Amino acid sequence: MILQNASVFVDGKFIEKDIEVQKGSFFHLLPPKSPVKEGELYLDCSGKRILPGLVEIHSHGCVGYDFSSASPEEIEKMLSYYATHGITTVAATTMTMGIEPYQKAMRQIKQAAEANFSGSMLAGINMEGPFLGKSKKGAHDPRYLLGIDDKLFEELDALSGNRIRIVDLDPDLDGAMEFIEKHSRNKTVSIAHTSCTYDTARKAFEKGCNHITHLFNAMNPLHHREPGIIGALYDSPVQAELICDGIHVHPTVIRMMFSLCPEKLVLISDSMCACGLTDGEYELGGLRVTVSGKKASLSDGTIAGSVTNVYDCMVNAIRFGVKEEEAILSATLRPAQSLGLEQSIGSIAEGKQADFIIVDQDYHIDQVYRRGEQIIDSPK
């Protein structure tokens, strides 16, 4: 298949290129208006833009389902929703819960991944909890928070078929530094839900931690004498997630961070099961959540995830004043790097998996492709 006459996002900018797709991969990036061979499938994309498929590394669920409890059939429905919104790769994000539910979740996510459903690619697991701090628990159920338990982690990873790609923890917990040093060789270890200081965060980074979970949320704020995790991010070569729903982080702060260190930022939704549904009462990690407008909260007012998706977060970031090129990179290549998959997904380049979205000039989705196969046609 040859895609012609589009503005294509390549190497961090939009350029005029034709794209040849063969056997599920980007085969060639060609000069504009390259001749098409007789019998070759040709798609005229005049007036359109082509983006890499988006990569969502932190979503707990959508359309009424949660990765912590969903069956493979329910996960298939979730993956269809993500695909509809231009998200071609997703990491199933779990919550803090009891041991048996965690074991079941790992087995069910493994089954769903092996089924290779037609929607978004299920590329692994982001294990958020139970190794989190009670002082910054957020919407995690404190009854199930645990200290660092290496044996439990390895058991859960084995049950998932070694699909845990990101593991979130509080570096203040006993044994955290040893855990980071051991598992950062093969996993992305992320600082999360913690009151840790700048010095502790820097020590965690030195041990191999290279990621921060939902920057500004569930951590101490930046202070001019106690810079904390946010200051440690500025001084360290690590990545940080940023929820761009306009509720978790103010648009001014989003613009500020993209001015300060855009190359370190990864857009996420942190969505819960109410994403894609109407206002009402829902559940997240065993806790009751009320959704009103675009805000999901516990009974005490604590924000409990979002009801958006990462594509809309990308569009929000652009609307908030972030350069569109940086917003796109933070929703495609940078999250692919967080998963260790940047050699195969996250950008349009020869040899990479042909995951891409065709959009109009205002970022309304027209078509979505995964591995060169069309999976969504004009969903909106």
Buried (B, 14 or more C-beta within 10 A) or exposed (E): BBBBBBBBBBEEEBEEBBBBBEEBBBBEBBEEEBEBEEEEEEBEBEEBBBBBBBBBBBBBBBBBBBBBBBEBEBBBBBBBBBBBBBBBBBBBBBBBBEBEBBBBBBBBBBBBBEBEBEBBBBBBBBBBBBBBBEBBBBBBBEEBBEEBBEEBBBBBBEBBBBBBBBBBBBBBBEEBBEBBBBBBEEBBBBBBBBBBBBEBBBBBBEBBBBBBBBBBBBBBEBEEEEBBBBBBBBEBEBBBBBBBBBBBBEBEBBBEBBEEBBEBBBBBBBBBBBBBEEBEEBBBBBBEBBBEEEBBBBEEEBBBBBBBBBBBBBBBBBBBEBBBBBBBBBBBBBBBBBBBBBEBBBBBBEEBBBBBBBBEEEBEBBBBBBBBEEBBEEBE
